[in-house]
Every structure is written in C-alpha cells, then in structure tokens.
Amino acid sequence: WRYGAMHPVAVPDKTSLQYLKCYDVPRREAIENTLAFLEGLPANNCLMYGDRGTGKSSTVKALLNEFYPKGLRVIEMPKESLMDFPKLVDQIAAVPMKFIIFIDDLSFSNQDDTYAALKAVLQGGLAAQPDNALIYATPNRRHPVREPFSAREGDELTDTLGMAPASSASTPDP
C-alpha cells in the first residue's frame, strides 16, 4: 500500500517456512490461525512481538509463500498509512481472496494519531474489517505504545487493587 493505492511487488521475498528456525510454537500458532482463516473458520488478528531478528516479518512472508496457492494475499501497509484503512477495505471487501494486512515494525509514541486509527480498525470503526482480511502486525515490543514512566498519573497496581503502596519506612505486618 503506497500513496493511497495498492501496488504489486515486483520481486517478492522467497522466504520459506522450512528455513525458519526457533520460535516454533508461536510460528505454529500463526500457521494454524492463517489456515483457519483460509478455511473460513474463526481466526484472529495477530500481534507478533519479539526482539529484532527473531523472524516476525519473515514468518509473514513465509506464510504468503506457503499459502499463496490457496488464495492468500498480503498487503503491506505502513503504519503512517493507517488512515487509509477504510479506503483499502473498500477495495478488497468484495474480492474473492483472503488478505493479511501486514503492518511491520509497529510502534507508537504517546501523541501518535495513527494509534487512534489502528485502535478504531481493531475495535470496529465505521469501516469494519472485512471477513476476507486479517491484520498481522510485528512490533519489537509486546506493548507497541511507548509511554514514559513519568507520563503515568498513578500507580496502576494501587489503583487496581485498592492498596496503598508500601513506603520504605513502614514494616510489614507479622
């Protein structure tokens, strides 16, 4: 997805599932989810997180190469283009193929407008995610929204459990 439209990839990556090593359990879950999607069974959007170089993006490319003959297509959408999601959905909703909308290296800052766009997509905005599309995103962190500790207004543990934080001067009850 570039400049508000789909463009073919002239030389696609030839990564194959058989050459990917380690992280077998998460990769198997991605394969099973993709197969369920292709078979019309319930499937989920995927957030594949992990350190750089662990094969997140390679897994998505390998899934495309493995399941292309079954009608799977991948549309790589830069996070900066997430505002175009309704336009993309309009173009693919009636196409008789299955699409993974691939958002690579996903991360957001606190004031990032594209975070709101992705949140609306995932939670169901006016332009709903079509039945023939899933979102596979690959951040390097489990929580892709960067929030400095200083931005927190309160202690989440305290707020959640209704407990006051222990001070260093207090002693525990026996």
C-alpha positions as CSV (number, residue, x, y, z in Angstrom):
1,W,0.0,0.0,0.0
2,R,1.7,3.2,-1.2
3,Y,0.4,6.6,-2.0
4,G,-3.1,5.6,-1.1
5,A,-3.3,2.6,-3.5
6,M,-2.3,-1.0,-3.9
7,H,0.8,-1.6,-6.0
8,P,2.3,-5.0,-6.9
9,V,5.6,-6.1,-5.5
10,A,8.0,-6.6,-8.5
11,V,10.3,-9.1,-6.8
12,P,8.7,-10.8,-3.8
13,D,10.7,-12.2,-0.9
14,K,11.0,-16.0,-1.3
15,T,11.3,-16.8,2.5
16,S,10.0,-20.3,3.2
17,L,8.6,-21.7,6.5
18,Q,11.0,-24.7,6.3
19,Y,14.1,-22.4,6.6
20,L,12.9,-20.5,9.7
21,K,14.4,-21.7,13.0
22,C,13.4,-21.4,16.6
23,Y,10.2,-19.9,17.9
24,D,8.3,-23.0,16.7
25,V,5.3,-22.6,19.0
26,P,4.4,-19.0,18.1
27,R,5.1,-19.7,14.4
28,R,2.8,-22.8,14.6
29,E,0.1,-20.7,16.1
30,A,0.4,-18.2,13.2
31,I,0.3,-21.0,10.7
32,E,-2.8,-22.6,12.4
33,N,-4.5,-19.2,12.6
34,T,-3.8,-18.5,8.9
35,L,-5.1,-21.9,7.9
36,A,-8.3,-21.4,9.9
37,F,-8.7,-18.0,8.1
38,L,-8.3,-19.6,4.7
39,E,-10.8,-22.3,5.5
40,G,-13.4,-19.8,6.6
41,L,-13.1,-20.7,10.3
42,P,-12.8,-18.2,13.1
43,A,-9.4,-16.5,13.1
44,N,-7.7,-13.7,14.9
45,N,-5.7,-10.6,14.1
46,C,-2.1,-11.3,15.1
47,L,0.4,-9.2,17.1
48,M,3.7,-11.0,16.6
49,Y,6.1,-9.3,19.0
50,G,9.7,-10.1,19.8
51,D,13.3,-8.8,19.5
52,R,14.7,-7.7,16.2
53,G,15.8,-10.5,14.0
54,T,13.6,-13.2,15.5
55,G,11.7,-13.9,12.3
56,K,8.4,-12.0,12.8
57,S,8.4,-10.4,9.4
58,S,9.9,-13.5,7.8
59,T,7.1,-15.6,9.2
60,V,4.5,-13.3,7.5
61,K,6.4,-13.5,4.2
62,A,6.8,-17.3,4.5
63,L,3.0,-17.6,5.2
64,L,2.3,-15.8,2.0
65,N,4.7,-18.1,0.0
66,E,3.2,-21.2,1.6
67,F,-0.5,-20.3,1.2
68,Y,-0.5,-18.2,-2.0
69,P,-1.8,-21.1,-4.0
70,K,-4.8,-21.3,-1.6
71,G,-5.7,-17.6,-2.3
72,L,-3.8,-15.8,0.4
73,R,-2.5,-12.4,-0.5
74,V,-0.6,-9.9,1.7
75,I,-0.9,-6.2,1.6
76,E,1.9,-4.4,3.4
77,M,0.6,-1.2,4.9
78,P,3.0,1.3,6.6
79,K,1.7,2.5,9.9
80,E,1.7,6.0,8.5
81,S,-1.0,5.0,6.1
82,L,-3.4,3.5,8.6
83,M,-5.7,6.5,8.0
84,D,-6.2,4.9,4.6
85,F,-7.6,1.7,6.1
86,P,-11.2,2.5,5.1
87,K,-10.1,3.0,1.5
88,L,-8.2,-0.3,1.5
89,V,-11.2,-2.1,2.9
90,D,-13.5,-0.7,0.2
91,Q,-11.1,-2.1,-2.4
92,I,-10.7,-5.6,-1.1
93,A,-14.1,-6.4,0.6
94,A,-15.7,-7.9,-2.5
95,V,-12.5,-9.7,-3.8
96,P,-12.8,-13.5,-3.5
97,M,-9.4,-13.9,-1.9
98,K,-8.1,-13.8,1.7
99,F,-5.9,-10.9,2.7
100,I,-3.4,-10.3,5.5
101,I,-2.9,-6.7,6.1
102,F,0.7,-6.6,7.2
103,I,1.9,-3.7,9.4
104,D,5.7,-4.2,10.0
105,D,7.7,-2.6,12.8
106,L,4.6,-1.3,14.5
107,S,5.2,1.2,17.4
108,F,3.6,4.4,18.5
109,S,4.5,7.4,20.6
110,N,2.0,8.8,23.1
111,Q,0.9,11.5,20.7
112,D,0.7,9.4,17.5
113,D,-2.5,9.9,15.6
114,T,-2.0,6.6,13.8
115,Y,-2.5,4.7,17.1
116,A,-6.1,6.0,17.2
117,A,-6.6,4.9,13.6
118,L,-5.4,1.4,14.3
119,K,-7.5,1.2,17.5
120,A,-10.6,2.2,15.6
121,V,-9.8,-0.5,13.0
122,L,-9.3,-3.2,15.6
123,Q,-12.3,-2.2,17.7
124,G,-14.6,-1.6,14.8
125,G,-15.0,1.9,13.4
126,L,-17.4,2.8,10.7
127,A,-15.2,0.9,8.1
128,A,-15.4,-2.5,9.6
129,Q,-12.7,-5.1,8.9
130,P,-14.0,-7.3,6.1
131,D,-14.4,-11.0,6.6
132,N,-11.7,-11.6,4.0
133,A,-9.0,-9.7,5.9
134,L,-6.8,-10.1,9.0
135,I,-4.2,-7.8,10.4
136,Y,-0.8,-9.2,11.3
137,A,1.4,-6.6,13.0
138,T,5.0,-7.0,14.1
139,P,6.2,-4.7,16.8
140,N,9.5,-5.3,18.6
141,R,7.8,-4.9,22.0
142,R,4.7,-6.5,23.5
143,H,3.2,-3.1,24.2
144,P,3.7,-1.1,21.0
145,V,2.7,2.2,22.6
146,R,5.7,4.0,24.1
147,E,4.8,5.6,27.3
148,P,7.4,7.0,29.6
149,F,7.0,6.2,33.3
150,S,6.8,9.9,34.1
151,A,3.6,10.0,32.0
152,R,1.7,7.8,34.4
153,E,-0.6,9.7,36.7
154,G,-0.9,7.0,39.3
155,D,0.3,3.6,40.3
156,E,-1.8,1.0,38.3
157,L,-1.3,-1.7,40.9
158,T,-2.5,0.7,43.6
159,D,-5.5,1.8,41.5
160,T,-6.4,-1.7,40.5
161,L,-6.1,-3.4,43.9
162,G,-7.2,-0.5,46.1
163,M,-4.0,-0.8,48.1
164,A,-1.6,1.9,49.1
165,P,2.0,1.5,48.1
166,A,4.3,0.5,50.9
167,S,6.7,3.2,52.0
168,S,10.3,2.4,52.8
169,A,9.8,3.4,56.5
170,S,6.9,1.0,57.1
171,T,7.3,-2.5,58.4
172,P,5.2,-5.4,57.2
173,D,2.6,-6.9,59.4
174,P,3.5,-10.2,61.1
